Amino acid sequence: MSNTLHGVVWIDHDEAHILHLGPGHAKAVCIHASDRVGHLHHKAGAPGPGHAAVDRAYLAKIAQALAGTARILVLGPGTARMEFVSHIRHHEPLLAQSLAGVEPMDRRTDGELEDYARRYFRRDDRVTP
């Protein structure tokens, strides 16, 4: 649980990198999905869509790590970021009120994420009371 003003999460289906941003510092947390065992491939003629089910326990751990954060930026490739946003809108309504933005982004280092998030929140703080 955090009590920070700003938080950023970069998420894919394997891991989530969370940064709690404070004045002049950032605290990093990494959460790994519990049910992933490599890349899922679909073979022709095999039953099922070839997609892994949403790992709700993984999404809940990420939401718990962001609890208490006033403004949250969600970043990531593919569908994982939207699955996380959908999860918090349905299961964590107080956290959903903290969403500042949701944007696509390929993997970056924690330092690059911090720089991007600080620039984002400088703009966001000017327009959000």
SENUSE-673100 format. One line per field, with one value per atom (N, C-alpha, C): residue number from 1; atom name; chain; x, y, z; residue in one letter. Coordinates in nm, 4 decimals. Last residue first. Layout:
seq = NUM, ... $
atom = CA, ... $
mol = A, ... $
east = X, ... $
north = Y, ... $
up = Z, ... $
type = A, ... $
END
This chain:
seq = 129, 129, 129, 128, 128, 128, 127, 127, 127, 126, 126, 126, 125, 125, 125, 124, 124, 124, 123, 123, 123, 122, 122, 122, 121, 121, 121, 120, 120, 120, 119, 119, 119, 118, 118, 118, 117, 117, 117, 116, 116, 116, 115, 115, 115, 114, 114, 114, 113, 113, 113, 112, 112, 112, 111, 111, 111, 110, 110, 110, 109, 109, 109, 108, 108, 108, 107, 107, 107, 106, 106, 106, 105, 105, 105, 104, 104, 104, 103, 103, 103, 102, 102, 102, 101, 101, 101, 100, 100, 100, 99, 99, 99, 98, 98, 98, 97, 97, 97, 96, 96, 96, 95, 95, 95, 94, 94, 94, 93, 93, 93, 92, 92, 92, 91, 91, 91, 90, 90, 90, 89, 89, 89, 88, 88, 88, 87, 87, 87, 86, 86, 86, 85, 85, 85, 84, 84, 84, 83, 83, 83, 82, 82, 82, 81, 81, 81, 80, 80, 80, 79, 79, 79, 78, 78, 78, 77, 77, 77, 76, 76, 76, 75, 75, 75, 74, 74, 74, 73, 73, 73, 72, 72, 72, 71, 71, 71, 70, 70, 70, 69, 69, 69, 68, 68, 68, 67, 67, 67, 66, 66, 66, 65, 65, 65, 64, 64, 64, 63, 63, 63, 62, 62, 62, 61, 61, 61, 60, 60, 60, 59, 59, 59, 58, 58, 58, 57, 57, 57, 56, 56, 56, 55, 55, 55, 54, 54, 54, 53, 53, 53, 52, 52, 52, 51, 51, 51, 50, 50, 50, 49, 49, 49, 48, 48, 48, 47, 47, 47, 46, 46, 46, 45, 45, 45, 44, 44, 44, 43, 43, 43, 42, 42, 42, 41, 41, 41, 40, 40, 40, 39, 39, 39, 38, 38, 38, 37, 37, 37, 36, 36, 36, 35, 35, 35, 34, 34, 34, 33, 33, 33, 32, 32, 32, 31, 31, 31, 30, 30, 30, 29, 29, 29, 28, 28, 28, 27, 27, 27, 26, 26, 26, 25, 25, 25, 24, 24, 24, 23, 23, 23, 22, 22, 22, 21, 21, 21, 20, 20, 20, 19, 19, 19, 18, 18, 18, 17, 17, 17, 16, 16, 16, 15, 15, 15, 14, 14, 14, 13, 13, 13, 12, 12, 12, 11, 11, 11, 10, 10, 10, 9, 9, 9, 8, 8, 8, 7, 7, 7, 6, 6, 6, 5, 5, 5, 4, 4, 4, 3, 3, 3, 2, 2, 2, 1, 1, 1 $
atom = N, CA, C, N, CA, C, N, CA, C, N, CA, C, N, CA, C, N, CA, C, N, CA, C, N, CA, C, N, CA, C, N, CA, C, N, CA, C, N, CA, C, N, CA, C, N, CA, C, N, CA, C, N, CA, C, N, CA, C, N, CA, C, N, CA, C, N, CA, C, N, CA, C, N, CA, C, N, CA, C, N, CA, C, N, CA, C, N, CA, C, N, CA, C, N, CA, C, N, CA, C, N, CA, C, N, CA, C, N, CA, C, N, CA, C, N, CA, C, N, CA, C, N, CA, C, N, CA, C, N, CA, C, N, CA, C, N, CA, C, N, CA, C, N, CA, C, N, CA, C, N, CA, C, N, CA, C, N, CA, C, N, CA, C, N, CA, C, N, CA, C, N, CA, C, N, CA, C, N, CA, C, N, CA, C, N, CA, C, N, CA, C, N, CA, C, N, CA, C, N, CA, C, N, CA, C, N, CA, C, N, CA, C, N, CA, C, N, CA, C, N, CA, C, N, CA, C, N, CA, C, N, CA, C, N, CA, C, N, CA, C, N, CA, C, N, CA, C, N, CA, C, N, CA, C, N, CA, C, N, CA, C, N, CA, C, N, CA, C, N, CA, C, N, CA, C, N, CA, C, N, CA, C, N, CA, C, N, CA, C, N, CA, C, N, CA, C, N, CA, C, N, CA, C, N, CA, C, N, CA, C, N, CA, C, N, CA, C, N, CA, C, N, CA, C, N, CA, C, N, CA, C, N, CA, C, N, CA, C, N, CA, C, N, CA, C, N, CA, C, N, CA, C, N, CA, C, N, CA, C, N, CA, C, N, CA, C, N, CA, C, N, CA, C, N, CA, C, N, CA, C, N, CA, C, N, CA, C, N, CA, C, N, CA, C, N, CA, C, N, CA, C, N, CA, C, N, CA, C, N, CA, C, N, CA, C, N, CA, C, N, CA, C, N, CA, C, N, CA, C, N, CA, C, N, CA, C, N, CA, C, N, CA, C, N, CA, C, N, CA, C $
mol = A, A, A, A, A, A, A, A, A, A, A, A, A, A, A, A, A, A, A, A, A, A, A, A, A, A, A, A, A, A, A, A, A, A, A, A, A, A, A, A, A, A, A, A, A, A, A, A, A, A, A, A, A, A, A, A, A, A, A, A, A, A, A, A, A, A, A, A, A, A, A, A, A, A, A, A, A, A, A, A, A, A, A, A, A, A, A, A, A, A, A, A, A, A, A, A, A, A, A, A, A, A, A, A, A, A, A, A, A, A, A, A, A, A, A, A, A, A, A, A, A, A, A, A, A, A, A, A, A, A, A, A, A, A, A, A, A, A, A, A, A, A, A, A, A, A, A, A, A, A, A, A, A, A, A, A, A, A, A, A, A, A, A, A, A, A, A, A, A, A, A, A, A, A, A, A, A, A, A, A, A, A, A, A, A, A, A, A, A, A, A, A, A, A, A, A, A, A, A, A, A, A, A, A, A, A, A, A, A, A, A, A, A, A, A, A, A, A, A, A, A, A, A, A, A, A, A, A, A, A, A, A, A, A, A, A, A, A, A, A, A, A, A, A, A, A, A, A, A, A, A, A, A, A, A, A, A, A, A, A, A, A, A, A, A, A, A, A, A, A, A, A, A, A, A, A, A, A, A, A, A, A, A, A, A, A, A, A, A, A, A, A, A, A, A, A, A, A, A, A, A, A, A, A, A, A, A, A, A, A, A, A, A, A, A, A, A, A, A, A, A, A, A, A, A, A, A, A, A, A, A, A, A, A, A, A, A, A, A, A, A, A, A, A, A, A, A, A, A, A, A, A, A, A, A, A, A, A, A, A, A, A, A, A, A, A, A, A, A, A, A, A, A, A, A, A, A, A, A, A, A, A, A, A, A, A, A $
east = -0.7121, -0.7101, -0.6703, -0.5166, -0.6027, -0.5970, -0.3291, -0.4676, -0.5653, -0.0871, -0.1267, -0.2725, -0.0631, -0.0862, -0.1291, -0.0051, -0.1316, -0.1636, 0.2588, 0.1491, 0.0140, 0.3810, 0.3969, 0.2873, 0.3168, 0.2481, 0.2701, 0.4882, 0.3433, 0.2714, 0.7426, 0.6980, 0.5462, 0.7306, 0.7470, 0.7045, 0.7074, 0.5988, 0.6111, 0.9567, 0.8320, 0.7181, 1.1339, 1.1426, 1.0120, 1.0441, 1.0382, 1.0418, 1.1023, 0.9637, 0.9483, 1.3795, 1.3034, 1.1569, 1.4326, 1.4741, 1.3990, 1.3414, 1.2727, 1.3090, 1.3305, 1.3960, 1.3173, 1.0444, 1.1468, 1.2146, 0.8445, 0.9238, 1.0322, 0.6077, 0.6948, 0.7781, 0.2884, 0.4316, 0.5050, -0.0267, 0.0574, 0.2050, -0.1826, -0.1153, -0.0362, -0.3998, -0.3670, -0.3082, -0.4236, -0.4108, -0.3735, -0.5086, -0.4748, -0.4664, -0.7175, -0.6559, -0.6338, -0.8537, -0.7192, -0.6524, -1.0828, -1.0966, -0.9619, -0.9872, -1.0221, -1.0382, -0.9733, -0.8492, -0.8756, -1.2459, -1.1714, -1.0399, -1.3157, -1.3675, -1.2950, -1.2087, -1.1418, -1.1882, -1.3496, -1.3220, -1.2603, -1.3929, -1.4966, -1.4754, -1.1655, -1.2973, -1.4078, -0.9643, -0.9834, -1.1160, -1.0117, -1.0146, -1.0389, -0.9699, -1.1024, -1.1171, -0.6959, -0.7909, -0.9326, -0.5995, -0.5797, -0.6787, -0.6726, -0.7266, -0.7130, -0.5155, -0.6608, -0.7297, -0.2605, -0.2945, -0.4459, -0.2702, -0.2580, -0.2980, -0.2698, -0.3979, -0.3871, 0.0213, -0.0849, -0.2078, 0.2351, 0.2000, 0.0769, 0.1861, 0.2221, 0.1813, 0.0750, 0.1453, 0.1684, -0.1093, -0.0957, -0.0374, -0.0771, -0.0584, -0.0320, -0.2637, -0.1972, -0.1951, -0.2784, -0.2894, -0.2044, -0.2633, -0.3620, -0.3843, -0.2547, -0.1883, -0.2922, -0.3911, -0.3500, -0.2780, -0.2676, -0.3690, -0.3127, -0.0769, -0.1069, -0.2086, -0.0725, 0.0521, 0.0294, -0.3320, -0.2968, -0.1704, -0.3054, -0.3967, -0.3638, -0.1290, -0.0872, -0.1745, -0.2885, -0.1628, -0.1142, -0.4932, -0.5258, -0.4003, -0.3547, -0.4100, -0.4445, -0.2990, -0.1903, -0.2388, -0.5575, -0.4739, -0.3569, -0.6457, -0.7069, -0.6250, -0.5268, -0.4801, -0.5298, -0.7289, -0.6801, -0.6459, -0.6102, -0.7139, -0.6499, -0.4371, -0.4375, -0.5503, -0.5523, -0.5252, -0.5291, -0.6444, -0.5009, -0.4618, -0.9137, -0.8691, -0.7183, -0.9828, -0.9647, -0.9040, -0.8051, -0.9258, -0.8905, -0.5974, -0.6090, -0.7344, -0.5741, -0.6503, -0.6658, -0.2602, -0.3751, -0.4431, -0.1735, -0.1465, -0.2747, -0.0662, -0.1844, -0.1482, 0.1419, 0.1272, 0.0034, 0.2528, 0.1447, 0.1330, 0.5713, 0.4818, 0.3783, 0.5966, 0.6450, 0.5370, 0.3893, 0.4938, 0.5436, 0.2130, 0.2764, 0.3896, 0.0838, 0.0441, 0.1141, 0.1631, 0.1820, 0.1591, 0.3570, 0.2349, 0.2610, 0.5401, 0.5377, 0.4054, 0.6172, 0.5261, 0.5202, 0.8393, 0.8127, 0.7254, 0.8770, 0.8264, 0.8020, 1.0626, 1.0242, 0.9799, 1.0259, 1.0359, 0.9807, 1.2088, 1.1087, 1.1338, 1.2626, 1.2918, 1.1787, 1.1856, 1.3267, 1.3599, 0.8919, 0.9795, 1.1258, 0.7964, 0.7967, 0.8876, 0.6220, 0.7051, 0.6863, 0.6469, 0.5803, 0.6722, 0.6210, 0.7040, 0.6141, 0.6130, 0.5400, 0.6402, 0.5879, 0.6857, 0.6097, 0.4751, 0.4360, 0.5460, 0.4793, 0.5247, 0.4729, 0.3324, 0.4320, 0.4720, 0.1667, 0.1081, 0.2042, 0.2665, 0.2358, 0.1830, 0.2841, 0.2331, 0.2278, 0.3935, 0.4126, 0.3794, 0.2522, 0.2686, 0.2852, 0.3131, 0.3096, 0.3289, 0.1814, 0.2296, 0.2191, 0.1824, 0.1848, 0.2402, 0.1613, 0.0775, 0.0687, 0.1438, 0.2132, 0.1149, 0.1114, 0.0447, 0.1160, 0.0484, 0.1263, 0.0440, 0.0840, 0.0000, 0.0881 $
north = 1.9863, 2.0532, 1.9591, 1.9457, 1.8754, 1.9437, 2.0865, 2.0908, 2.0214, 2.0531, 2.1891, 2.1966, 1.7806, 1.8617, 2.0037, 1.7013, 1.6628, 1.7499, 1.7974, 1.8476, 1.8225, 1.6441, 1.7914, 1.8546, 1.3856, 1.4405, 1.5912, 1.3584, 1.3430, 1.4121, 1.3854, 1.4830, 1.4790, 1.1593, 1.2931, 1.4016, 0.9523, 0.9781, 1.1171, 0.9672, 0.9841, 1.0234, 0.9142, 1.0398, 1.0688, 0.6530, 0.7639, 0.8981, 0.5093, 0.5204, 0.6385, 0.5331, 0.5931, 0.6094, 0.3858, 0.5253, 0.5984, 0.1320, 0.2047, 0.3529, 0.1047, 0.0858, 0.1635, -0.0177, 0.0825, 0.0460, -0.1722, -0.1840, -0.0784, 0.0517, -0.0657, -0.0612, 0.1713, 0.1958, 0.0623, 0.3417, 0.2312, 0.2687, 0.4697, 0.4902, 0.3665, 0.6321, 0.4976, 0.5137, 0.8472, 0.8193, 0.6752, 0.8629, 0.9887, 0.9669, 0.7104, 0.6975, 0.8348, 0.7238, 0.7806, 0.7736, 0.5793, 0.7255, 0.7953, 0.3227, 0.3666, 0.5179, 0.3047, 0.3139, 0.3638, 0.2779, 0.3915, 0.4126, 0.0353, 0.1643, 0.2859, -0.2366, -0.1388, 0.0024, -0.3905, -0.4469, -0.3491, -0.2481, -0.3391, -0.3831, -0.0925, -0.0280, -0.1159, -0.2815, -0.1851, -0.1115, -0.4304, -0.4938, -0.3910, -0.2381, -0.2993, -0.3638, -0.1962, -0.0850, -0.1393, -0.4534, -0.3988, -0.2858, -0.4676, -0.5674, -0.5181, -0.2625, -0.2448, -0.3481, -0.3722, -0.2462, -0.2250, -0.6035, -0.6149, -0.4867, -0.5877, -0.5774, -0.5757, -0.4082, -0.5073, -0.4799, -0.2494, -0.2935, -0.3837, 0.0304, -0.1054, -0.1386, 0.2204, 0.2083, 0.0620, 0.4372, 0.2969, 0.2911, 0.6512, 0.6413, 0.4951, 0.7881, 0.6706, 0.6777, 0.9734, 0.9779, 0.8659, 0.8782, 0.9785, 0.9822, 0.5629, 0.6550, 0.7495, 0.3729, 0.4934, 0.5948, 0.0939, 0.1480, 0.2678, -0.0342, 0.1049, 0.1706, -0.2915, -0.2147, -0.0665, -0.3699, -0.3560, -0.2714, -0.3872, -0.2894, -0.2645, -0.6034, -0.4738, -0.3640, -0.8055, -0.7695, -0.6320, -0.8149, -0.7732, -0.7329, -0.9187, -0.7826, -0.7289, -1.1759, -1.0862, -0.9415, -1.2747, -1.2616, -1.1663, -1.2872, -1.1907, -1.1713, -1.3243, -1.3646, -1.2617, -1.4186, -1.3072, -1.3573, -1.7003, -1.6313, -1.5185, -1.6899, -1.7195, -1.6413, -1.8139, -1.6986, -1.7426, -2.0087, -1.9882, -1.8676, -2.0777, -1.9603, -1.9389, -2.4332, -2.3121, -2.1990, -2.7175, -2.6511, -2.5271, -2.7120, -2.7315, -2.6591, -2.6420, -2.7605, -2.7885, -2.4903, -2.5129, -2.6440, -2.3766, -2.4633, -2.4807, -2.0915, -2.1649, -2.2470, -2.0327, -2.0448, -2.1279, -1.8274, -1.9161, -1.9150, -1.8254, -1.7661, -1.8685, -1.9182, -1.8958, -1.8400, -1.9474, -2.0461, -2.0320, -1.7674, -1.7654, -1.8673, -1.7267, -1.8419, -1.8491, -1.4971, -1.6265, -1.7451, -1.2222, -1.3021, -1.4409, -1.0173, -1.1152, -1.1910, -0.6862, -0.7958, -0.8875, -0.4603, -0.5460, -0.6624, -0.1228, -0.2545, -0.3326, 0.1652, 0.0688, -0.0633, 0.4962, 0.3621, 0.2639, 0.7907, 0.6963, 0.5613, 1.1434, 1.0012, 0.9174, 1.4112, 1.3770, 1.2301, 1.3596, 1.4693, 1.4249, 1.0338, 1.1374, 1.2498, 0.7760, 0.8941, 0.9932, 0.4447, 0.5444, 0.6651, 0.2282, 0.3319, 0.4258, -0.1057, 0.0030, 0.0988, -0.3316, -0.2464, -0.1243, -0.6575, -0.5176, -0.4445, -0.9379, -0.8618, -0.7193, -1.0732, -1.1443, -1.0715, -0.9103, -1.0304, -1.1086, -0.5825, -0.6767, -0.8032, -0.2452, -0.3804, -0.4555, 0.0052, -0.0510, -0.1980, 0.2530, 0.1086, 0.0784, 0.5190, 0.4729, 0.3224, 0.7642, 0.6296, 0.5967, 1.0362, 0.9852, 0.8434, 1.0623, 1.1432, 1.0832, 0.7792, 0.8753, 0.9493, 0.5679, 0.6944, 0.8043, 0.2219, 0.3431, 0.4630, -0.1182, 0.0000, 0.1240 $
up = -1.0885, -0.9578, -0.8462, -1.3706, -1.2757, -1.1409, -1.5154, -1.5617, -1.4678, -1.3869, -1.4253, -1.4642, -1.3557, -1.2360, -1.2702, -1.6198, -1.5589, -1.4369, -1.6537, -1.7384, -1.6720, -1.4539, -1.4530, -1.5361, -1.5360, -1.4194, -1.4030, -1.7620, -1.7740, -1.6579, -1.6440, -1.7457, -1.7594, -1.4755, -1.4170, -1.5158, -1.6675, -1.5721, -1.5101, -1.7999, -1.8736, -1.7791, -1.5831, -1.6585, -1.7321, -1.5111, -1.4152, -1.4873, -1.7442, -1.6969, -1.6018, -1.7445, -1.8540, -1.8155, -1.5090, -1.5202, -1.6300, -1.5763, -1.4701, -1.4738, -1.9374, -1.8082, -1.7035, -2.1225, -2.0934, -1.9622, -2.3680, -2.2444, -2.2374, -2.5278, -2.5246, -2.3978, -2.4534, -2.4450, -2.4441, -2.4558, -2.5023, -2.4897, -2.1557, -2.2833, -2.3241, -1.9525, -1.9982, -2.1375, -1.6609, -1.8031, -1.8288, -1.4016, -1.4688, -1.6191, -1.1745, -1.3063, -1.3691, -0.9382, -0.9396, -1.0768, -0.9617, -0.9588, -0.9665, -0.9273, -1.0629, -1.0698, -0.6517, -0.7274, -0.8693, -0.5996, -0.5435, -0.6173, -0.7344, -0.7808, -0.7227, -0.8066, -0.7202, -0.7574, -0.9903, -0.8585, -0.7593, -1.2300, -1.1798, -1.0352, -1.2622, -1.2757, -1.2184, -1.2392, -1.1297, -1.1411, -1.4795, -1.3473, -1.2371, -1.6772, -1.6628, -1.5255, -1.6340, -1.6169, -1.5980, -1.7007, -1.5659, -1.5386, -1.9668, -1.8748, -1.7308, -2.0660, -2.0677, -1.9782, -2.0320, -1.9626, -1.9582, -2.1965, -2.0507, -1.9786, -2.4714, -2.4025, -2.2507, -2.5900, -2.6024, -2.5181, -2.3440, -2.4785, -2.4758, -2.1134, -2.1502, -2.2921, -1.8266, -1.9535, -1.9853, -1.6329, -1.6715, -1.8124, -1.3631, -1.5073, -1.5392, -1.1004, -1.1556, -1.3075, -0.8039, -0.9501, -1.0077, -0.5308, -0.5728, -0.7239, -0.3846, -0.4764, -0.5346, -0.2419, -0.1709, -0.2579, -0.4170, -0.3258, -0.2502, -0.5657, -0.6013, -0.5079, -0.4685, -0.4612, -0.4917, -0.5381, -0.3970, -0.3810, -0.8157, -0.7578, -0.6111, -0.8258, -0.8793, -0.8196, -0.7187, -0.6522, -0.6978, -0.9119, -0.7753, -0.6982, -1.1310, -1.1387, -1.0000, -1.0246, -1.0672, -1.0700, -0.9989, -0.8796, -0.9064, -1.2648, -1.1727, -1.0455, -1.5571, -1.4246, -1.3228, -1.8241, -1.7442, -1.6044, -2.0152, -1.9385, -1.8576, -2.3264, -2.1832, -2.1166, -2.6359, -2.5503, -2.4038, -2.8039, -2.7967, -2.7143, -2.8180, -2.8933, -2.8913, -2.8685, -2.7893, -2.8705, -3.0037, -2.9537, -2.8726, -3.2953, -3.1505, -3.1012, -3.5604, -3.5284, -3.3800, -3.5187, -3.6062, -3.5673, -3.1960, -3.3104, -3.3899, -3.0356, -3.0785, -3.2015, -2.7572, -2.9024, -2.9316, -2.5020, -2.5433, -2.6954, -2.3469, -2.4460, -2.4916, -1.9960, -2.1315, -2.2219, -1.7972, -1.8174, -1.9612, -1.5520, -1.6843, -1.6907, -1.3106, -1.3923, -1.5270, -1.1771, -1.1115, -1.2038, -1.2849, -1.2977, -1.2429, -1.0582, -1.1667, -1.1659, -0.9913, -0.9600, -1.0812, -0.8486, -0.9640, -0.9187, -0.7568, -0.7177, -0.8465, -0.6558, -0.7587, -0.6972, -0.5743, -0.5157, -0.6182, -0.6308, -0.6802, -0.6142, -0.5614, -0.5473, -0.6060, -0.5875, -0.5956, -0.5773, -0.4344, -0.4751, -0.4706, -0.5625, -0.4609, -0.5072, -0.7167, -0.7352, -0.6215, -0.7477, -0.6643, -0.6655, -1.0146, -0.9540, -0.8754, -1.1131, -1.0489, -0.9881, -1.3618, -1.2944, -1.2432, -1.3979, -1.3848, -1.3085, -1.6280, -1.5117, -1.5159, -1.8287, -1.7488, -1.6216, -1.9748, -1.9151, -1.8267, -1.8625, -1.9694, -1.9022, -1.7525, -1.7346, -1.8669, -1.5528, -1.6869, -1.6724, -1.3595, -1.3741, -1.5220, -1.1377, -1.2764, -1.2754, -0.9170, -0.9409, -1.0881, -0.6865, -0.8231, -0.8285, -0.4051, -0.4916, -0.6317, -0.1841, -0.2666, -0.3547, -0.0086, 0.0202, -0.0565, -0.0760, -0.0912, -0.0465, 0.0000, 0.0000, 0.0000 $
type = P, P, P, T, T, T, V, V, V, R, R, R, D, D, D, D, D, D, R, R, R, R, R, R, F, F, F, Y, Y, Y, R, R, R, R, R, R, A, A, A, Y, Y, Y, D, D, D, E, E, E, L, L, L, E, E, E, G, G, G, D, D, D, T, T, T, R, R, R, R, R, R, D, D, D, M, M, M, P, P, P, E, E, E, V, V, V, G, G, G, A, A, A, L, L, L, S, S, S, Q, Q, Q, A, A, A, L, L, L, L, L, L, P, P, P, E, E, E, H, H, H, H, H, H, R, R, R, I, I, I, H, H, H, S, S, S, V, V, V, F, F, F, E, E, E, M, M, M, R, R, R, A, A, A, T, T, T, G, G, G, P, P, P, G, G, G, L, L, L, V, V, V, L, L, L, I, I, I, R, R, R, A, A, A, T, T, T, G, G, G, A, A, A, L, L, L, A, A, A, Q, Q, Q, A, A, A, I, I, I, K, K, K, A, A, A, L, L, L, Y, Y, Y, A, A, A, R, R, R, D, D, D, V, V, V, A, A, A, A, A, A, H, H, H, G, G, G, P, P, P, G, G, G, P, P, P, A, A, A, G, G, G, A, A, A, K, K, K, H, H, H, H, H, H, L, L, L, H, H, H, G, G, G, V, V, V, R, R, R, D, D, D, S, S, S, A, A, A, H, H, H, I, I, I, C, C, C, V, V, V, A, A, A, K, K, K, A, A, A, H, H, H, G, G, G, P, P, P, G, G, G, L, L, L, H, H, H, L, L, L, I, I, I, H, H, H, A, A, A, E, E, E, D, D, D, H, H, H, D, D, D, I, I, I, W, W, W, V, V, V, V, V, V, G, G, G, H, H, H, L, L, L, T, T, T, N, N, N, S, S, S, M, M, M $
END
